[in-house]
């Protein structure tokens, strides 16, 4: 079995995550991920589970359903984490980075306050 090389996350995503307090970047399941106080809050999904590029982020209760219903072309329920309410954000479509920043900040707040 050969190892998969690390995939470089989009610079915008990395910058958003690393700009927040107490954040560390490391690999999780072969993908770049960002942790606050040891708890993952965002992870890249670069063709890892399908043919899409996206990030997955922790989300407040009800956000997943509302975002997917309003914008199914930009949001989805990610595998493995979707049942916990996490939201998937497609990065292989035109990205509203202001909106993506909101998702990243929400995820950081949720995971840092527990």
The first five atom37 places (N, CA, C, CB, O) and aatype in JSON, in Angstrom:
{
  "aatype": [20, 20, 20, 20, 20, 20, 20, 20, 20, 20, 20, 20, 20, 20, 20, 20, 20, 20, 20, 20, 20, 20, 20, 20, 20, 20, 20, 20, 20, 20, 20, 20, 20, 20, 20, 20, 20, 20, 20, 20, 20, 20, 20, 20, 20, 20, 20, 20, 20, 20, 20, 20, 20, 20, 20, 20, 20, 20, 20, 20, 20, 20, 20, 20, 20, 20, 20, 20, 20, 20, 20, 20, 20, 20, 20, 20, 20, 20, 20, 20, 20, 20, 20, 20, 20, 20, 20, 20, 20, 20, 20, 20, 20, 20, 20, 20, 20, 20, 20, 20, 20, 20, 20, 20, 20, 20, 20, 20, 20, 20, 20, 20, 20, 20],
  "atom_mask": [
    [1, 1, 1, 1, 1],
    [1, 1, 1, 1, 1],
    [1, 1, 1, 1, 1],
    [1, 1, 1, 1, 1],
    [1, 1, 1, 1, 1],
    [1, 1, 1, 1, 1],
    [1, 1, 1, 1, 1],
    [1, 1, 1, 1, 1],
    [1, 1, 1, 1, 1],
    [1, 1, 1, 1, 1],
    [1, 1, 1, 1, 1],
    [1, 1, 1, 1, 1],
    [1, 1, 1, 1, 1],
    [1, 1, 1, 1, 1],
    [1, 1, 1, 1, 1],
    [1, 1, 1, 1, 1],
    [1, 1, 1, 1, 1],
    [1, 1, 1, 1, 1],
    [1, 1, 1, 1, 1],
    [1, 1, 1, 1, 1],
    [1, 1, 1, 1, 1],
    [1, 1, 1, 1, 1],
    [1, 1, 1, 1, 1],
    [1, 1, 1, 1, 1],
    [1, 1, 1, 1, 1],
    [1, 1, 1, 1, 1],
    [1, 1, 1, 1, 1],
    [1, 1, 1, 1, 1],
    [1, 1, 1, 1, 1],
    [1, 1, 1, 1, 1],
    [1, 1, 1, 1, 1],
    [1, 1, 1, 1, 1],
    [1, 1, 1, 1, 1],
    [1, 1, 1, 1, 1],
    [1, 1, 1, 1, 1],
    [1, 1, 1, 1, 1],
    [1, 1, 1, 1, 1],
    [1, 1, 1, 1, 1],
    [1, 1, 1, 1, 1],
    [1, 1, 1, 1, 1],
    [1, 1, 1, 1, 1],
    [1, 1, 1, 1, 1],
    [1, 1, 1, 1, 1],
    [1, 1, 1, 1, 1],
    [1, 1, 1, 1, 1],
    [1, 1, 1, 1, 1],
    [1, 1, 1, 1, 1],
    [1, 1, 1, 1, 1],
    [1, 1, 1, 1, 1],
    [1, 1, 1, 1, 1],
    [1, 1, 1, 1, 1],
    [1, 1, 1, 1, 1],
    [1, 1, 1, 1, 1],
    [1, 1, 1, 1, 1],
    [1, 1, 1, 1, 1],
    [1, 1, 1, 1, 1],
    [1, 1, 1, 1, 1],
    [1, 1, 1, 1, 1],
    [1, 1, 1, 1, 1],
    [1, 1, 1, 1, 1],
    [1, 1, 1, 1, 1],
    [1, 1, 1, 1, 1],
    [1, 1, 1, 1, 1],
    [1, 1, 1, 1, 1],
    [1, 1, 1, 1, 1],
    [1, 1, 1, 1, 1],
    [1, 1, 1, 1, 1],
    [1, 1, 1, 1, 1],
    [1, 1, 1, 1, 1],
    [1, 1, 1, 1, 1],
    [1, 1, 1, 1, 1],
    [1, 1, 1, 1, 1],
    [1, 1, 1, 1, 1],
    [1, 1, 1, 1, 1],
    [1, 1, 1, 1, 1],
    [1, 1, 1, 1, 1],
    [1, 1, 1, 1, 1],
    [1, 1, 1, 1, 1],
    [1, 1, 1, 1, 1],
    [1, 1, 1, 1, 1],
    [1, 1, 1, 1, 1],
    [1, 1, 1, 1, 1],
    [1, 1, 1, 1, 1],
    [1, 1, 1, 1, 1],
    [1, 1, 1, 1, 1],
    [1, 1, 1, 1, 1],
    [1, 1, 1, 1, 1],
    [1, 1, 1, 1, 1],
    [1, 1, 1, 1, 1],
    [1, 1, 1, 1, 1],
    [1, 1, 1, 1, 1],
    [1, 1, 1, 1, 1],
    [1, 1, 1, 1, 1],
    [1, 1, 1, 1, 1],
    [1, 1, 1, 1, 1],
    [1, 1, 1, 1, 1],
    [1, 1, 1, 1, 1],
    [1, 1, 1, 1, 1],
    [1, 1, 1, 1, 1],
    [1, 1, 1, 1, 1],
    [1, 1, 1, 1, 1],
    [1, 1, 1, 1, 1],
    [1, 1, 1, 1, 1],
    [1, 1, 1, 1, 1],
    [1, 1, 1, 1, 1],
    [1, 1, 1, 1, 1],
    [1, 1, 1, 1, 1],
    [1, 1, 1, 1, 1],
    [1, 1, 1, 1, 1],
    [1, 1, 1, 1, 1],
    [1, 1, 1, 1, 1],
    [1, 1, 1, 1, 1],
    [1, 1, 1, 1, 1],
    [1, 1, 1, 1, 1]
  ],
  "atom_positions": [
    [[0.85, -1.18, 0.0], [0.0, 0.0, 0.0], [0.9, 1.24, 0.0], [-0.97, 0.0, 1.24], [1.82, 1.34, 0.81]],
    [[0.64, 2.17, -0.89], [1.44, 3.38, -0.96], [0.76, 4.48, -0.17], [1.66, 3.81, -2.41], [-0.46, 4.5, -0.03]],
    [[1.56, 5.39, 0.32], [0.98, 6.5, 1.07], [0.55, 7.6, 0.11], [1.99, 7.06, 2.1], [1.12, 7.76, -0.97]],
    [[-0.45, 8.34, 0.52], [-0.96, 9.45, -0.28], [-0.26, 10.72, 0.16], [-2.5, 9.58, -0.14], [-0.21, 11.0, 1.36]],
    [[0.27, 11.49, -0.77], [0.93, 12.73, -0.36], [-0.08, 13.72, 0.22], [1.67, 13.37, -1.56], [-1.25, 13.73, -0.16]],
    [[0.4, 14.54, 1.14], [-0.45, 15.57, 1.73], [-0.97, 16.49, 0.63], [0.31, 16.38, 2.82], [-0.22, 16.9, -0.26]],
    [[-2.24, 16.81, 0.71], [-2.82, 17.74, -0.25], [-2.79, 19.13, 0.36], [-4.28, 17.33, -0.62], [-3.12, 19.33, 1.53]],
    [[-2.39, 20.09, -0.43], [-2.27, 21.46, 0.02], [-3.66, 22.1, 0.07], [-1.32, 22.27, -0.91], [-4.36, 22.13, -0.95]],
    [[-4.07, 22.6, 1.21], [-5.38, 23.26, 1.28], [-5.34, 24.61, 0.57], [-5.83, 23.44, 2.75], [-4.27, 25.19, 0.39]],
    [[-6.5, 25.1, 0.16], [-6.54, 26.45, -0.42], [-5.96, 27.46, 0.58], [-7.99, 26.84, -0.82], [-6.24, 27.39, 1.77]],
    [[-5.18, 28.38, 0.07], [-4.54, 29.38, 0.93], [-5.56, 30.15, 1.76], [-3.72, 30.36, 0.09], [-5.3, 30.47, 2.92]],
    [[-6.72, 30.44, 1.17], [-7.73, 31.2, 1.9], [-8.23, 30.42, 3.11], [-8.9, 31.54, 0.98], [-8.42, 31.01, 4.18]],
    [[-8.46, 29.12, 2.96], [-8.94, 28.3, 4.06], [-7.89, 28.22, 5.17], [-9.31, 26.9, 3.57], [-8.21, 28.4, 6.34]],
    [[-6.67, 27.96, 4.78], [-5.59, 27.9, 5.76], [-5.47, 29.23, 6.52], [-4.24, 27.56, 5.07], [-5.35, 29.23, 7.75]],
    [[-5.51, 30.34, 5.81], [-5.38, 31.66, 6.45], [-6.53, 31.92, 7.42], [-5.33, 32.76, 5.39], [-6.32, 32.44, 8.51]],
    [[-7.75, 31.56, 7.01], [-8.9, 31.77, 7.9], [-8.74, 30.99, 9.2], [-10.2, 31.34, 7.19], [-8.99, 31.51, 10.29]],
    [[-8.33, 29.74, 9.07], [-8.19, 28.89, 10.26], [-7.06, 29.35, 11.16], [-7.97, 27.44, 9.85], [-7.23, 29.48, 12.37]],
    [[-5.89, 29.6, 10.57], [-4.72, 29.95, 11.37], [-4.79, 31.34, 11.97], [-3.48, 29.83, 10.53], [-4.02, 31.66, 12.88]],
    [[-5.7, 32.19, 11.49], [-5.86, 33.53, 12.06], [-6.59, 33.5, 13.4], [-6.62, 34.42, 11.08], [-6.58, 34.5, 14.13]],
    [[-7.21, 32.38, 13.73], [-7.99, 32.28, 14.97], [-7.08, 31.86, 16.13], [-9.15, 31.27, 14.8], [-6.05, 31.21, 15.91]],
    [[-7.47, 32.22, 17.35], [-6.6, 31.92, 18.5], [-6.48, 30.42, 18.8], [-7.12, 32.63, 19.71], [-7.43, 29.65, 18.63]],
    [[-5.3, 30.05, 19.26], [-5.01, 28.69, 19.75], [-5.18, 27.6, 18.71], [-5.9, 28.39, 20.91], [-5.48, 26.46, 19.06]],
    [[-4.98, 27.91, 17.43], [-5.18, 26.93, 16.36], [-3.87, 26.3, 15.95], [-5.85, 27.6, 15.14], [-2.83, 26.95, 15.86]],
    [[-3.95, 25.0, 15.71], [-2.81, 24.26, 15.2], [-3.28, 23.47, 13.98], [-2.19, 23.32, 16.29], [-4.4, 22.96, 13.96]],
    [[-2.42, 23.37, 12.97], [-2.72, 22.59, 11.77], [-1.94, 21.3, 11.81], [-2.39, 23.39, 10.48], [-0.75, 21.3, 12.13]],
    [[-2.61, 20.2, 11.5], [-1.93, 18.91, 11.38], [-2.78, 17.99, 10.51], [-1.68, 18.27, 12.78], [-3.94, 18.29, 10.23]],
    [[-2.2, 16.89, 10.1], [-2.94, 15.93, 9.28], [-3.88, 15.11, 10.15], [-1.98, 15.01, 8.52], [-3.56, 14.74, 11.27]],
    [[-5.04, 14.85, 9.59], [-6.0, 13.93, 10.21], [-6.58, 13.1, 9.08], [-7.13, 14.7, 11.01], [-7.2, 13.63, 8.16]],
    [[-6.38, 11.8, 9.14], [-6.85, 10.88, 8.1], [-6.3, 11.28, 6.72], [-8.38, 10.86, 8.08], [-6.99, 11.15, 5.71]],
    [[-5.06, 11.75, 6.71], [-4.39, 12.08, 5.46], [-4.74, 13.43, 4.87], [-4.68, 11.05, 4.48], [-4.27, 13.76, 3.78]],
    [[-5.55, 14.22, 5.56], [-5.96, 15.54, 5.05], [-5.55, 16.62, 6.05], [-7.5, 15.58, 4.81], [-5.54, 16.37, 7.26]],
    [[-5.21, 17.82, 5.57], [-4.95, 18.92, 6.49], [-6.21, 19.21, 7.32], [-4.5, 20.18, 5.72], [-7.33, 19.22, 6.81]],
    [[-5.99, 19.44, 8.61], [-7.1, 19.74, 9.52], [-6.62, 20.77, 10.53], [-7.61, 18.45, 10.23], [-5.42, 20.92, 10.77]],
    [[-7.58, 21.48, 11.12], [-7.25, 22.53, 12.07], [-7.92, 22.22, 13.4], [-7.69, 23.92, 11.55], [-9.09, 21.83, 13.45]],
    [[-7.15, 22.4, 14.45], [-7.56, 22.03, 15.8], [-7.46, 23.24, 16.72], [-6.7, 20.87, 16.33], [-6.56, 24.06, 16.59]],
    [[-8.39, 23.33, 17.64], [-8.31, 24.33, 18.71], [-8.32, 23.57, 20.02], [-9.51, 25.38, 18.62], [-9.25, 22.8, 20.3]],
    [[-7.3, 23.78, 20.82], [-7.15, 23.09, 22.1], [-7.32, 21.58, 21.96], [-8.15, 23.63, 23.12], [-7.95, 20.93, 22.8]],
    [[-6.75, 21.03, 20.88], [-6.78, 19.6, 20.65], [-8.04, 19.05, 20.01], [-6.57, 18.92, 21.9], [-8.14, 17.85, 19.79]],
    [[-9.0, 19.91, 19.7], [-10.26, 19.46, 19.1], [-10.36, 19.97, 17.66], [-11.47, 19.95, 19.94], [-10.25, 21.17, 17.41]],
    [[-10.57, 19.04, 16.73], [-10.69, 19.44, 15.33], [-11.96, 20.27, 15.14], [-10.71, 18.2, 14.41], [-13.02, 19.94, 15.66]],
    [[-11.82, 21.37, 14.37], [-12.99, 22.18, 14.05], [-13.21, 22.32, 12.55], [-12.86, 23.55, 14.67], [-14.33, 22.61, 12.13]],
    [[-12.18, 22.12, 11.74], [-12.29, 22.16, 10.28], [-11.31, 21.14, 9.71], [-12.0, 23.61, 9.71], [-10.21, 20.97, 10.22]],
    [[-11.74, 20.46, 8.64], [-10.84, 19.57, 7.91], [-11.07, 19.71, 6.42], [-11.04, 18.1, 8.36], [-12.2, 19.94, 5.97]],
    [[-10.02, 19.57, 5.66], [-10.11, 19.59, 4.2], [-10.57, 18.21, 3.73], [-8.75, 19.98, 3.55], [-10.19, 17.2, 4.31]],
    [[-11.35, 18.17, 2.69], [-11.74, 16.92, 2.04], [-11.44, 17.08, 0.55], [-13.29, 16.57, 2.29], [-12.28, 17.52, -0.23]],
    [[-10.22, 16.73, 0.17], [-9.75, 16.92, -1.2], [-9.81, 15.58, -1.94], [-8.3, 17.49, -1.22], [-8.84, 14.82, -1.96]],
    [[-10.96, 15.31, -2.54], [-11.21, 14.06, -3.26], [-11.05, 12.85, -2.35], [-10.25, 13.95, -4.45], [-10.79, 11.74, -2.82]],
    [[-11.19, 13.06, -1.05], [-10.96, 11.99, -0.08], [-12.09, 10.96, -0.08], [-10.8, 12.59, 1.32], [-11.84, 9.76, 0.02]],
    [[-13.32, 11.42, -0.2], [-14.47, 10.51, -0.14], [-15.32, 10.53, -1.39], [-15.34, 10.86, 1.04], [-16.24, 9.73, -1.53]],
    [[-15.01, 11.44, -2.31], [-15.74, 11.54, -3.58], [-14.87, 12.32, -4.55], [-17.15, 12.23, -3.38], [-13.66, 12.45, -4.34]],
    [[-15.46, 12.83, -5.6], [-14.66, 13.55, -6.6], [-14.7, 15.06, -6.39], [-15.15, 13.22, -7.99], [-14.41, 15.81, -7.31]],
    [[-15.06, 15.5, -5.19], [-15.21, 16.93, -4.9], [-14.1, 17.41, -3.96], [-16.59, 17.21, -4.28], [-13.47, 16.62, -3.26]],
    [[-13.89, 18.73, -3.96], [-13.0, 19.38, -3.0], [-13.89, 20.22, -2.1], [-11.89, 20.25, -3.71], [-14.73, 20.99, -2.58]],
    [[-13.7, 20.06, -0.79], [-14.57, 20.75, 0.16], [-13.84, 20.87, 1.5], [-15.91, 20.0, 0.34], [-12.74, 20.35, 1.68]],
    [[-14.47, 21.58, 2.43], [-14.05, 21.47, 3.81], [-15.26, 21.13, 4.65], [-13.37, 22.77, 4.31], [-16.39, 21.45, 4.3]],
    [[-14.99, 20.47, 5.76], [-16.04, 20.11, 6.71], [-15.79, 20.92, 7.97], [-16.05, 18.55, 7.0], [-14.65, 21.08, 8.4]],
    [[-16.87, 21.43, 8.56], [-16.73, 22.27, 9.75], [-17.81, 21.94, 10.77], [-16.78, 23.75, 9.37], [-18.95, 21.63, 10.41]],
    [[-17.45, 22.02, 12.03], [-18.44, 21.9, 13.09], [-19.45, 23.03, 12.89], [-17.78, 21.96, 14.53], [-19.09, 24.12, 12.45]],
    [[-20.71, 22.76, 13.21], [-21.76, 23.77, 12.99], [-22.76, 23.74, 14.14], [-22.49, 23.53, 11.63], [-22.97, 22.7, 14.76]],
    [[-23.38, 24.89, 14.41], [-24.37, 24.93, 15.49], [-25.6, 24.1, 15.14], [-24.78, 26.38, 15.76], [-25.86, 23.82, 13.97]],
    [[-26.34, 23.71, 16.16], [-27.57, 22.95, 15.95], [-28.48, 23.63, 14.94], [-28.31, 22.77, 17.28], [-28.73, 24.83, 15.03]],
    [[-28.96, 22.86, 13.98], [-29.89, 23.35, 12.98], [-29.26, 24.01, 11.77], [-30.8, 24.31, 13.6], [-29.92, 24.19, 10.75]],
    [[-27.98, 24.38, 11.87], [-27.32, 25.08, 10.76], [-27.18, 24.19, 9.54], [-25.95, 25.59, 11.19], [-27.39, 24.64, 8.41]],
    [[-26.82, 22.94, 9.76], [-26.61, 22.02, 8.64], [-27.85, 21.96, 7.75], [-26.25, 20.61, 9.15], [-27.77, 22.16, 6.54]],
    [[-28.99, 21.69, 8.35], [-30.24, 21.56, 7.58], [-30.6, 22.87, 6.88], [-31.39, 21.14, 8.5], [-30.99, 22.86, 5.71]],
    [[-30.46, 23.98, 7.58], [-30.83, 25.27, 7.0], [-29.93, 25.65, 5.83], [-30.77, 26.36, 8.07], [-30.4, 26.1, 4.8]],
    [[-28.63, 25.45, 6.0], [-27.69, 25.82, 4.93], [-27.86, 24.94, 3.7], [-26.25, 25.72, 5.43], [-27.83, 25.43, 2.58]],
    [[-28.04, 23.64, 3.91], [-28.21, 22.73, 2.78], [-29.52, 23.04, 2.05], [-28.19, 21.26, 3.26], [-29.57, 23.03, 0.82]],
    [[-30.57, 23.3, 2.81], [-31.87, 23.61, 2.18], [-31.78, 24.9, 1.37], [-32.97, 23.74, 3.25], [-32.36, 25.0, 0.29]],
    [[-31.07, 25.89, 1.89], [-30.98, 27.18, 1.2], [-30.01, 27.18, 0.04], [-30.58, 28.25, 2.18], [-30.23, 27.87, -0.96]],
    [[-28.92, 26.4, 0.14], [-27.86, 26.43, -0.87], [-27.27, 25.04, -1.1], [-26.74, 27.41, -0.46], [-26.12, 24.8, -0.75]],
    [[-28.04, 24.11, -1.68], [-27.52, 22.75, -1.88], [-26.36, 22.7, -2.88], [-28.64, 21.85, -2.36], [-25.67, 21.68, -2.96]],
    [[-26.15, 23.76, -3.63], [-25.02, 23.81, -4.55], [-23.72, 24.17, -3.84], [-25.3, 24.81, -5.66], [-22.64, 23.99, -4.41]],
    [[-23.81, 24.68, -2.61], [-22.62, 25.08, -1.86], [-22.38, 24.28, -0.59], [-22.72, 26.53, -1.5], [-21.25, 24.2, -0.11]],
    [[-23.44, 23.67, -0.05], [-23.33, 22.95, 1.23], [-23.85, 21.52, 1.1], [-24.1, 23.69, 2.33], [-24.7, 21.23, 0.26]],
    [[-23.32, 20.64, 1.95], [-23.76, 19.24, 1.96], [-23.52, 18.65, 3.35], [-23.02, 18.42, 0.87], [-22.83, 19.23, 4.18]],
    [[-24.12, 17.49, 3.56], [-23.92, 16.75, 4.8], [-22.72, 15.82, 4.6], [-25.21, 15.95, 5.2], [-22.8, 14.87, 3.83]],
    [[-21.63, 16.08, 5.3], [-20.43, 15.27, 5.07], [-20.54, 13.88, 5.7], [-19.21, 15.98, 5.64], [-21.22, 13.7, 6.71]],
    [[-19.88, 12.91, 5.08], [-19.86, 11.57, 5.69], [-19.1, 11.62, 7.02], [-19.21, 10.53, 4.72], [-18.27, 12.5, 7.24]],
    [[-19.4, 10.67, 7.87], [-18.74, 10.5, 9.16], [-19.08, 11.57, 10.18], [-17.26, 10.47, 8.96], [-19.35, 11.24, 11.34]],
    [[-19.08, 12.84, 9.8], [-19.32, 13.94, 10.73], [-20.71, 14.54, 10.58], [-18.29, 15.0, 10.55], [-21.16, 15.28, 11.46]],
    [[-21.38, 14.25, 9.49], [-22.7, 14.83, 9.23], [-23.72, 14.51, 10.29], [-23.2, 14.37, 7.91], [-24.56, 15.36, 10.61]],
    [[-23.68, 13.31, 10.85], [-24.65, 12.95, 11.87], [-24.46, 13.75, 13.16], [-24.56, 11.46, 12.17], [-25.33, 13.76, 14.03]],
    [[-23.3, 14.43, 13.29], [-23.03, 15.29, 14.45], [-23.4, 16.75, 14.16], [-21.56, 15.2, 14.85], [-23.18, 17.62, 14.99]],
    [[-23.95, 17.0, 12.97], [-24.35, 18.36, 12.62], [-23.31, 19.15, 11.86], [-24.7, 19.09, 13.83], [-23.55, 20.31, 11.52]],
    [[-22.16, 18.55, 11.57], [-21.13, 19.27, 10.81], [-21.66, 19.6, 9.42], [-19.82, 18.43, 10.72], [-22.55, 18.92, 8.9]],
    [[-21.11, 20.64, 8.83], [-21.52, 21.08, 7.5], [-20.35, 20.91, 6.53], [-22.0, 22.56, 7.53], [-19.2, 21.18, 6.88]],
    [[-20.65, 20.47, 5.33], [-19.66, 20.4, 4.27], [-19.81, 21.62, 3.38], [-19.81, 19.11, 3.45], [-20.93, 22.02, 3.04]],
    [[-18.69, 22.23, 3.0], [-18.69, 23.43, 2.16], [-17.87, 23.11, 0.91], [-18.11, 24.68, 2.93], [-16.66, 22.87, 1.0]],
    [[-18.52, 23.1, -0.25], [-17.81, 22.82, -1.49], [-16.81, 23.94, -1.81], [-18.81, 22.66, -2.65], [-17.12, 25.12, -1.66]],
    [[-15.62, 23.54, -2.24], [-14.6, 24.49, -2.65], [-14.32, 24.43, -4.15], [-13.32, 24.24, -1.89], [-13.5, 25.18, -4.66]],
    [[-15.01, 23.53, -4.85], [-14.81, 23.41, -6.3], [-15.92, 24.11, -7.08], [-14.74, 21.94, -6.7], [-16.19, 23.79, -8.23]],
    [[-16.56, 25.07, -6.42], [-17.54, 25.98, -7.02], [-17.09, 27.39, -6.64], [-19.03, 25.67, -6.51], [-16.21, 27.53, -5.8]],
    [[-17.66, 28.43, -7.24], [-17.3, 29.77, -6.77], [-17.61, 29.9, -5.27], [-18.07, 30.87, -7.58], [-18.74, 29.65, -4.84]],
    [[-16.6, 30.27, -4.5], [-16.72, 30.31, -3.04], [-16.9, 31.75, -2.57], [-15.49, 29.68, -2.38], [-16.14, 32.64, -2.96]],
    [[-17.89, 31.97, -1.74], [-18.05, 33.24, -1.04], [-17.18, 33.13, 0.21], [-19.58, 33.55, -0.69], [-17.61, 32.56, 1.21]],
    [[-15.97, 33.68, 0.16], [-15.02, 33.5, 1.26], [-15.45, 34.22, 2.53], [-13.66, 33.99, 0.84], [-15.03, 33.85, 3.62]],
    [[-16.28, 35.23, 2.4], [-16.84, 35.88, 3.59], [-17.77, 34.91, 4.32], [-17.61, 37.18, 3.21], [-17.74, 34.8, 5.54]],
    [[-18.59, 34.21, 3.56], [-19.49, 33.21, 4.13], [-18.69, 32.02, 4.67], [-20.49, 32.74, 3.07], [-19.02, 31.49, 5.73]],
    [[-17.66, 31.6, 3.95], [-16.81, 30.51, 4.43], [-16.15, 30.91, 5.75], [-15.74, 30.14, 3.37], [-16.01, 30.08, 6.65]],
    [[-15.74, 32.16, 5.86], [-15.13, 32.64, 7.11], [-16.12, 32.54, 8.26], [-14.65, 34.1, 6.95], [-15.73, 32.23, 9.39]],
    [[-17.39, 32.81, 7.99], [-18.42, 32.66, 9.03], [-18.49, 31.22, 9.52], [-19.8, 33.11, 8.51], [-18.57, 30.97, 10.72]],
    [[-18.46, 30.26, 8.57], [-18.51, 28.84, 8.95], [-17.29, 28.46, 9.8], [-18.57, 27.95, 7.68], [-17.42, 27.74, 10.79]],
    [[-16.11, 28.95, 9.4], [-14.87, 28.63, 10.12], [-14.92, 29.23, 11.53], [-13.64, 29.16, 9.34], [-14.58, 28.55, 12.5]],
    [[-15.34, 30.48, 11.64], [-15.41, 31.12, 12.97], [-16.43, 30.42, 13.87], [-15.79, 32.61, 12.84], [-16.16, 30.21, 15.06]],
    [[-17.59, 30.07, 13.32], [-18.59, 29.34, 14.11], [-18.02, 28.02, 14.62], [-19.85, 29.08, 13.28], [-18.2, 27.66, 15.79]],
    [[-17.35, 27.3, 13.74], [-16.77, 26.01, 14.11], [-15.73, 26.19, 15.22], [-16.13, 25.32, 12.89], [-15.72, 25.43, 16.19]],
    [[-14.88, 27.18, 15.08], [-13.85, 27.46, 16.07], [-14.49, 27.78, 17.42], [-12.96, 28.62, 15.61], [-14.07, 27.26, 18.45]],
    [[-15.5, 28.62, 17.41], [-16.18, 29.0, 18.66], [-16.81, 27.78, 19.32], [-17.25, 30.06, 18.39], [-16.69, 27.6, 20.54]],
    [[-17.47, 26.96, 18.54], [-18.11, 25.76, 19.09], [-17.11, 24.83, 19.74], [-18.87, 25.03, 18.01], [-17.32, 24.36, 20.86]],
    [[-16.03, 24.56, 19.04], [-15.07, 23.56, 19.52], [-14.14, 24.1, 20.6], [-14.25, 23.04, 18.36], [-13.58, 23.32, 21.37]],
    [[-13.97, 25.4, 20.67], [-13.08, 25.96, 21.7], [-13.81, 26.2, 23.01], [-12.47, 27.27, 21.21], [-13.17, 26.35, 24.06]],
    [[-15.13, 26.24, 22.97], [-15.89, 26.57, 24.19], [-16.34, 25.34, 24.96], [-17.09, 27.4, 23.83], [-16.92, 25.48, 26.03]],
    [[-16.08, 24.15, 24.44], [-16.53, 22.94, 25.14], [-15.48, 22.4, 26.05], [-16.93, 21.87, 24.15], [-15.69, 21.38, 26.7]]
  ]
}
